Amino acid sequence: MGSPSAAGRERGGAAKGLAATSAGVGTVERSRKLVVCVPQDPRVLDSMLPYLTAYYGNPHSRTHAYGWESEAAMENARRQVADLIGADSREIIFTSGATESNNMAIKGVARFYKSRKKHIITTQTEHKCVLDSCRSLETEGFRVTYLPVKKNGLIDLKELEAAFQPDTSLVSVMTVNNEIGVKQPICDIGEICRARKVFFHTDAAQAIGKIPMDVNNMKIDLMSISGHKIYGPKGVGALYVRRRPRVRLEPLQSGGGQERGLRSGTVPTPLAVGLGAACEVAQQEMEYDHKRILQLAERLVTKIMSEVPDVVMNGDREHRYPGCINLSFAYVEGESLLMALKDVALSSGSACTSASLEPSYVLRAIGTDEDLAHSSIRFGIGRFTTEEEVDYTVQKCIQHVKRLREMSPLWEMVQDGIDLKSIKWTQH
Ligand SMILES: Cc1ncc(COP(=O)(O)O)c(C=O)c1O
C-alpha cells in the first residue's frame, strides 16, 4: 500500500467529515458539508473490492485455490492489524466489532478461570458493552468492582491498587473514552496488573490508529479493536489475545472452531481485508493525522471559548485524544442546540444512550451537575475534517448558543446578577 497519498486524502475528502464521535464533526453533503460518523477511507474500499467480486472463496476452505486466495488475504490483514499494535499475527482474532471483542474478552476470561477466580475490576465510564458484560457476569455469581473516576475522568491508580482481591482474574479499563476523549494511564495500569499476575484488557476502539499502542510496552493482555472507528468497514473488529503469558478464554460461540477455536464462524474476507488496510493506513498516517487533528481541535475550542462565556470542557485537558471534544454550554438545552445544528453531525451523549433524555452516565461519573450534563455536546474531528468545516461548525454553534441563551429566563437572571443556586424554587 502506498504512503499517505494525497490522492487517498483527496478522495477521502470527497466524503467530507466533521463527525460527532471519534473521527469528525461530520457534515452531510446534502445539507451543507460536515458528515456524520467516521467515513470509510477510500483506500480501504479499494482494498476490499476484489474480495467482494473476484475472490469469493471461503478463507477456511483448504481444498481449493479459491479458498487459499482468501486465506492469504485474511492472513495478510491479520498481520496488518498485529503490526499496528506490536503483536504477533497469531494473537489477532477477527470479530464483528468492539462490542463482540469486549464481550468475548470479559466473559471469556471470567468464565474460563471461574473455578479459582470470581472477581473483575472495571470503571464506571466504560462503554455500555463492557458495563453490561460485567452486569451479566454478576448474575452468574461473579463480583465486579466498578472504579469511580476523578473529576478529570481518569482513574486513581491508588484506588485501582486497593481494588484487587485474591481472586481477581481481570482488569478492564478503556484506553480513550468515547464521550470525553480522556486517555487512561494504560502503561501504569499494565504494570500494576502484570505485577499481580492479573490479566489486563483494554477497550481500545477509540484509540487504535489514533495514538500509538504497543501491547508489549503497555503490558496489555487483551485489546478490543473496531473497524469503523479507524476509517474501516462496519461489522468487523478484532480481539488481541496474548500468547505469552497465555490468556485462556471460554469462547462465546460454539461452531466450526475458526480463529483458533475462540470465535467460530466464517471470517468475512472483505471486511477483514478492509480492517487490515485501515490499520496499515492508520500506521502510516497516525503522526500526520494527530498533528492536524490537534490543530483543528484547538481551533474549534479556542474560537468557541473566546466568543461564548460559560463553556466548560469536560475531561482532562492534557491526557486526552484531541479528536473527541465534549463541551457543556451552560444555560442551553443540549438537545435544542443539536436540533439547531442539524446539518452538523454532533451528539449529546454516546450514540447508544443519546436516544434517552437521561444525562450521560460518563458526565455524571465525573461529577458534572445535571443541568450542565444536559447542555453538553460532543464534537469529533477526524482525518477528513477540514478547516472550513470546523469554522462552519464554530460559527453556527456560537450563533445558536447566543440565540438560545437570549430565549432562556435562567440566562437572563444570571445576566441580572442573580445567583441561581441561591434561589428556592417553589414546589407544587
Ligand atoms: C469505546 C467503544 N467501545 C466499543 C464500541 C463498540 O464498537 P462496535 O460498534 O465496533 O461494536 C464503541 C463504539 O461506539 C466505542 O466507542
The ligand as a Gaussian input file, in Angstrom:
#p B3LYP/6-31G(d) Opt

LIG

0 1
 C      -15.108000       2.792000      23.295000
 C      -16.011000       1.959000      22.446000
 N      -16.125000       0.646000      22.709000
 C      -16.896000      -0.152000      21.974000
 C      -17.636000       0.330000      20.920000
 C      -18.488000      -0.597000      20.123000
 O      -17.849000      -0.849000      18.903000
 P      -18.548000      -1.624000      17.707000
 O      -19.532000      -0.686000      17.123000
 O      -17.420000      -1.968000      16.778000
 O      -19.186000      -2.840000      18.256000
 C      -17.550000       1.696000      20.606000
 C      -18.344000       2.244000      19.522000
 O      -19.204000       3.051000      19.649000
 C      -16.728000       2.523000      21.393000
 O      -16.630000       3.833000      21.154000

